[in-house]
Every structure is written in structure tokens, then in C-alpha cells.
Amino acid sequence: MNWEPNIIAATTEIFSTMLMMEVVPEPALSERVTKHNDSISGIIGLAGSYKGMLAIHAPAPVAMTITTNFLGMEVDSLNDDVKDAFGELANMLGGSVKSGLSENSRDIQLSIPSAVCGEEYTLDYQPKNRTTSVPFKTGEGTFVVELQLEKQE
Amino acid sequence: MDFSNAISESTSDVFSTMVMLDAIPGSPLAEKVLSFSDSITGMLGFSGDIRGILRIHCPNPVAMAITGNLLGMEVTEMDEDVRDAIGEIANMVAGGLKTLLARENYAVELSIPSAIGGKTYTIHRLARAANVTVPFALEAGQMLVELEYLGTT
């Protein structure tokens, strides 16, 4: 399954309406990126009629620019504001993907968001199929939105 | 509902029947653990009557011991087997919790397991979510099982 249209629709919607930022989607990655350096990842789980997870990964400078746009304040490190912003971004992207998939908002439910950051970390999940990663270009650099989702019978 | 007891029960069950390793629960920690070094964290988001995330934090030697026992082979590095195994442990413990929650009339749906690992990483939680962390003593070191949740009164 290719989730590229779902990722692009959700990400451009949230970035244009909530962050007033123009982001340009690039072709989906042929292989997902597992390892992250000096980065932050916002993560949220989806459960119900579709089951999976969504993550947004950004290198530190991109994450700080996004947070500045989001919160309207200057940030100069990956502080709690950036971590809150990335958890909330994952939450909003998850909400947007969810409403694109089902008209009944109770069919798919979101877990609570969390954020992970660090000098060097990996993120893996199972199952490893039915996953799509789309990079988005900003003035400051590129971030990636990743969606793994499976329809439940 | 006493979540620390539910965590102990579900984790002990998985360790005695699936992993076949002694894991002795201790008293719940007073504070959240934010940063991890040379460790891996298995995570599983869930939603429904309670929304939250279950996390299992293991220092590398603990993670390799668990994986070795689970797969019945010697594990000497933090490879994909370990990342999959620790995600799977989170999945099994969350499955047990789901059953315990159902007995208290809380219905929850699970998302998919993921694993974060690395040299140094920080996990950021929602400020408004409740948190229970139970330490478990294993021969190879200490494992933490954490439940972060919203939605019960």
C-alpha cells in the first residue's frame, strides 16, 4: 500500500493552516530511514479500523524553524518547546490522516503523542511493510513524514 | 484501577511464559526517567476508553538477554533481531494489559509496536498525562516498564 497521497494531503494541510509554512513534497523514499542523528521525531499510534503509526522526523535546525513558526517564538536548542511542538505535530498529522480515511471519527483512534530526540537513535516498527516515507523541503532543510498503516478486517 | 499492579502482572506473565527469564518487580518509581544511554525502548500506543503508550526501557545487555531467551539463540549485538524482539515484548505486555483493562470495563485498541534505540536519546511525554513506571530486576540489569495515559478519572 502506498500512503503517499495521504501523507502529502495531511502534511500540506497542517503546515499551511497551522504553521503558515510552505513545504514541498519530494518523491517518496524507496527505503525508509531507520537511523537519525541530531534529530527529533514526533510519533503517534493509530488504532481501530486502521492500525499503525505516524512519525515526523526532523534534523535539529529544521525542527527549530518549524517550532518557531508553530509557536511564534524563537528557539535555539531542542528544548521542551520543540519536543511539545513535535508531539503536537504528530497528533495533528495523525488527526488529518484519520479524517481522510474515515468519515466516522470513532472508527480510527489516536494514541497519545510522544517525541524522541537524541544525538543518534534508531526507530523501527513491525510490521515493516505497508509503510511510506515522504520527504518535505523547507527553506531550512528537509523533514520526513512516515506512515505505516494497515486496514483491519 | 491500580496500574502498577496491572503492569507487574502483565509483565511477569510475559516473562514467565514467553521469555522464561526471572524479572522481579520493584516499587514504582517516583519520577519519570527522561534520558537513556546505550538502551532500547519498545513502545506501543493504544486508544479507546483510555489513551496512552506502554514503553519498555532496557539497557543493551538486558535487551540482548531478553532477545536471546525469546529467540533461543545467543545475541551479542544490538541488531534488528533485538529491535524486533523488544517491540514484540511491548506488544505482548500491552496485550496483557488490554485484557486486564477489559476486566475493569475499559475497552482499548492497540496500535503497532515500535522500538527506539541508540547511544543517547530522550523521550518526551505529554505534560498532562499520568505516568506509572515499574522497575524490574533481571540478572543482566534493570528494565523499566512505563505506562503513560490519559482518560481515566
Boltz contact constraints between the chains, C-beta under 6 A:
constraints:
  - contact:
      token1: [A, 45]
      token2: [B, 45]
      max_distance: 6.0
  - contact:
      token1: [A, 45]
      token2: [B, 111]
      max_distance: 6.0
  - contact:
      token1: [A, 46]
      token2: [B, 111]
      max_distance: 6.0
  - contact:
      token1: [A, 47]
      token2: [B, 47]
      max_distance: 6.0
  - contact:
      token1: [A, 47]
      token2: [B, 109]
      max_distance: 6.0
  - contact:
      token1: [A, 47]
      token2: [B, 110]
      max_distance: 6.0
  - contact:
      token1: [A, 47]
      token2: [B, 111]
      max_distance: 6.0
  - contact:
      token1: [A, 48]
      token2: [B, 109]
      max_distance: 6.0
  - contact:
      token1: [A, 51]
      token2: [B, 111]
      max_distance: 6.0
  - contact:
      token1: [A, 52]
      token2: [B, 112]
      max_distance: 6.0
  - contact:
      token1: [A, 53]
      token2: [B, 111]
      max_distance: 6.0
  - contact:
      token1: [A, 53]
      token2: [B, 112]
      max_distance: 6.0
  - contact:
      token1: [A, 83]
      token2: [B, 124]
      max_distance: 6.0
  - contact:
      token1: [A, 109]
      token2: [B, 47]
      max_distance: 6.0
  - contact:
      token1: [A, 110]
      token2: [B, 47]
      max_distance: 6.0
  - contact:
      token1: [A, 111]
      token2: [B, 45]
      max_distance: 6.0
  - contact:
      token1: [A, 111]
      token2: [B, 46]
      max_distance: 6.0
  - contact:
      token1: [A, 111]
      token2: [B, 47]
      max_distance: 6.0
  - contact:
      token1: [A, 111]
      token2: [B, 51]
      max_distance: 6.0
  - contact:
      token1: [A, 111]
      token2: [B, 53]
      max_distance: 6.0
  - contact:
      token1: [A, 111]
      token2: [B, 111]
      max_distance: 6.0
  - contact:
      token1: [A, 112]
      token2: [B, 51]
      max_distance: 6.0
  - contact:
      token1: [A, 112]
      token2: [B, 52]
      max_distance: 6.0
  - contact:
      token1: [A, 112]
      token2: [B, 53]
      max_distance: 6.0
  - contact:
      token1: [A, 112]
      token2: [B, 126]
      max_distance: 6.0
  - contact:
      token1: [A, 112]
      token2: [B, 129]
      max_distance: 6.0
  - contact:
      token1: [A, 112]
      token2: [B, 150]
      max_distance: 6.0
  - contact:
      token1: [A, 115]
      token2: [B, 124]
      max_distance: 6.0
  - contact:
      token1: [A, 116]
      token2: [B, 116]
      max_distance: 6.0
  - contact:
      token1: [A, 116]
      token2: [B, 121]
      max_distance: 6.0
  - contact:
      token1: [A, 116]
      token2: [B, 123]
      max_distance: 6.0
  - contact:
      token1: [A, 117]
      token2: [B, 122]
      max_distance: 6.0
  - contact:
      token1: [A, 118]
      token2: [B, 118]
      max_distance: 6.0
  - contact:
      token1: [A, 118]
      token2: [B, 120]
      max_distance: 6.0
  - contact:
      token1: [A, 118]
      token2: [B, 121]
      max_distance: 6.0
  - contact:
      token1: [A, 118]
      token2: [B, 122]
      max_distance: 6.0
  - contact:
      token1: [A, 119]
      token2: [B, 120]
      max_distance: 6.0
  - contact:
      token1: [A, 120]
      token2: [B, 118]
      max_distance: 6.0
  - contact:
      token1: [A, 120]
      token2: [B, 119]
      max_distance: 6.0
  - contact:
      token1: [A, 121]
      token2: [B, 116]
      max_distance: 6.0
  - contact:
      token1: [A, 121]
      token2: [B, 118]
      max_distance: 6.0
  - contact:
      token1: [A, 121]
      token2: [B, 121]
      max_distance: 6.0
  - contact:
      token1: [A, 122]
      token2: [B, 117]
      max_distance: 6.0
  - contact:
      token1: [A, 122]
      token2: [B, 118]
      max_distance: 6.0
  - contact:
      token1: [A, 123]
      token2: [B, 116]
      max_distance: 6.0
  - contact:
      token1: [A, 124]
      token2: [B, 83]
      max_distance: 6.0
  - contact:
      token1: [A, 124]
      token2: [B, 115]
      max_distance: 6.0
  - contact:
      token1: [A, 125]
      token2: [B, 112]
      max_distance: 6.0
  - contact:
      token1: [A, 125]
      token2: [B, 114]
      max_distance: 6.0
  - contact:
      token1: [A, 126]
      token2: [B, 87]
      max_distance: 6.0
  - contact:
      token1: [A, 126]
      token2: [B, 113]
      max_distance: 6.0
